[in-house]
Amino acid sequence: MLEDNRKIGDTLLDVKGISLSFGAVKAIVDVSFDILEGEVRAIIGPNGAGKTSMLNCINGFYHPQQGTITYKGTTRSQMKPYEAAAQGIGRTFQNVALFKGMSTLDNIMTGRNLKMKSGIISAMIWRGRAEREELEHRRYVEDIIDFLEIEAIRKTPVGRLPYGLQKRVELGRALAAEPDLLLLDEPMAGMNLEEKEDMCRFILDVNQEFGTTICLIEHDMGVVMDISDRVLVLDYGGKIADGTPDAVRADQNVIDAYLGGGH
């Protein structure tokens, strides 16, 4: 458990009995868990355990055949990704999904799209409200760039950046939408040790300083055990454990299915 001054609050998201199939393939089987306001919630499991499918159900990419998802007290049947984003659910992806020809600044600015209110005509001529609004959003994005310590690459096309910095830019774009719940799909995949340490620091700072609730998928067990409040373990689409890092690490089902005797 993290030792800090955060206050873990009430249930922000409640998943009940979610099942998802693709034809005969059962990706998720009757999984229930919750995410509390202000916590760092991890989802772990072997490849193919259903982790990314679960995130896709939460933010509307997939629609489960069974079960319910309650977010901020509202139970929903189906939701599209843009609706989830408008309600405060942000997302990064396993594979970097950036506009490679655009600069770091412009990529992060795209995260402000849902916050922009000006009509297309005023935006095209960039006068009045549209001008004031863009300047306001740009200041917000500049604060994110400063927070993520990427001022030196703010004008660099992201396609020219190393992978670790691209992942940081993608985190910045997600933060630009001011999410209440941030879903991170393997935010440290493919990074070296120094890059992982930096990303861990930024994730904890986002959680503690911004008050953003975080749910992440990660394969590095050192990272998961260090930064998570609670850990959900999936295997073959089903839940095999759920609890504090220490409890999960000691669970024999988890050791047999995922961690192995060396852990």
N, C-alpha and C positions, 0 to 999 in steps of 0.2 A: 504494500500500500504506500502511496506517495505521502511523504511527510511535508506538509506545507499548510498554508492558511486557507486553502479552498474550503468552500462549504458545499458538500454534495447534497443536492436537493431532491425534489420529488421525481417521479417517473416522467421522463420526457417522451420516450417511445416504448411501446409495449407490443411485443410480437407474440401472438397466441396461435399455436397449432398450425404453423405455416407448412404447406406441402407444395412442391413444385415439380412437375414432370415434363419431360420432352419426349413424347411418345412413350416408349417402354422404359426410358431412362429416368430414374427417380433422382433428381438433383438435391431436393430437400425433403425430409420426411418428418412431419409432425414436430417442428422445432418451435419452442417457446423460450423467450428471454426478454429482459428489459434493459433500457439504458437510462441512467439517472442524470438529471441536470448537473453539469459540471464535472462529470467523471471522464476518465480515459478508459474506454471499453475495448478490449482486444478480442478478435476472433481468430483462432488458430486451428490447424488441422492439416493432414496430408494433402497433397495435390489431388484435386477432384472431390474434395470433401463437401463442397457446396458453399464455400466462403464468399466468393464473388457473386454467386447467384443470390445469396442472402442480401448483399448490398444492393444488387439490382432490383430485388423486390422492394426494399425500403424506399429507394428513390424513383420507382416507377418504370424502370426499364423492363422488368418482368412483372407479370400479374399471376400470383400464385393461384392454384386451383382450389386450395382449401386454406382456412385460417383467416385471421384479421391482423391488421396493423393499426395501432392507435397512436397518433402523434399529437402532442399538445392537447390531449383530451378528446380528440375527434377520431372516431373509427372510420376507416375508409375501405372501400372495396377495390377500386382501381384509381390510379393516379398517374399522370404523365410526368416525365422528368422535368419539364418546364414548370409544372404546377408544384412539384416538390421543391424546386429551387425557389419559387416565389414564396413558399411557406417557410423557408429558412433551412433547407437541407442542401448542403454543399457536397461536392464530390471530386475526388481525383481518381485517376485510373491506373491500372496495372501497367499499361503501355502509355507513354507520354502522348497526350492528345493536345498538342499546341499548334498554332499557325506558324510553321517553320520560317516563312519569309518575313514575318512581322517582328518588330522589336520586342524586347522584354516589356517595355512600358505599354505598348499597344496590346500585347497579349493579356496583360493584367487588366487593362482598361475594358476588355471584352467582358470581364466578370462583373462590371457595373451596369450592363445592359438593362437588367431588370429594374434598376434604380432610376433609369432615365425616363422623364415624363414628356419631354418636348416632342412635338409632332415632326414628321419627316420634312415638311417644307422649311420650318424654322431651323432644323438641324442642317439642311442643305445650305442655307444662306448664312448660317452661324451668326445670328444676331439675337439680341435681346435675351430671352429666357434660355435659349439653347446655348448661347455663349456662356452665360453665368453658370448654367448647369454643368457644362463640360469642364469648366475651370474648377468647380467644386469637386467633381468626381476625380479630376486629375490630381488635385491636392490630396485626396484620400488615397489614391494609388501611390503617389510619391511617398506617403507615410508607410505604406506596406513595403515598398522598395527599400526604404531606410530600415524598417524593422527586420527584413530578411537579409540585410547587408549585401545587396546586389546593385548598389548605386553605379558601380563601375561598368555594368553591362546593361544599363537601362535603355540604351539606344542600339544595342547589338541584336541582329536577327537571331532568334533563338535556335535556328537550325545550325548556327555556328558554335553553339555552346556545348561544353561537355555534358554528359548525361546527368551528372549530379546536379548541375546548375539548372538544367531543364526541369528536373523534378522540383526544384525550389521555386522556379517560375510558375509551375503548375499549381503549387501550393498557394502562391501569391494570388493567382487568378481566382482560386476557390475562396480565399479570404476576402477578395474584393466584393463579393456578394453579401458579406456580413452574415454568414450562416450561424444559426443557433446550434445545429448539429452538423458536424463535418465528418464525412465518410472518406477514409483514406485507404486505398487499395494498394497494399505493398509499397508504401512511400519510400522505403529504403532499398528496394530491389535493385541489384546491379551496382550498388555503391561500395566504395572502399571504406575502410574503418573511419577515416577522418570525416568523410562525407556523411556517414551514418551518425557520428557523434554530433555533427552540426544539425542534421535533420531532427534528431532526438531533442536537442535543445530548443529548436524552433517549435516543435510540436508541444512540448511542455509549456513554452512561453505563450503560445496561442491559447492553450487551455487555462493557464493561470492568470495571464494578464488580460486577455480578451474575454475570458469567461466562456469560451466555446466548448461545448460538449463534443467529444471526439470518439468515434468508433473506427478502429483500424484493423486491417488484416496485415499480418507480418510473419515471416518465417524465421527471423532471427530471434531465438528464444531468449537470448540475453537482453535484447531490446524490450521484448514483451514483458519479461519479468521485472525489468527495471522501471518502466514508465506506466504500466497499467494498474488501474484500481481493481478491475475484475476481468476475468478471462473466460470466454466461451470456447469450448472445444467441440469441433464437428468431425465426424468420420463417416464416410459413405452416406452423407446427407443427413445424418442424425446427430443429436446432441449426446455426447458421452460424459461431459463434465461442465461445470459452471461454478465459478467462485473466485476467491482471491488468488493471486499468483502462487502463493505458498501452498494453498490447498490443491490447486490444479497440478502443480509440480509433483506433489506427493501422491496423486491419484493413480492407482495401479492401472486403471483402464486407459488413462492418458499415456502412461509409460509404455504399455504394451502396444498401443495403436500408433503412437507418434514420437514420443521422446526417445524411447529406447533405454536400455540398461545403463548406458554411459552417463545419463542425466540423473 
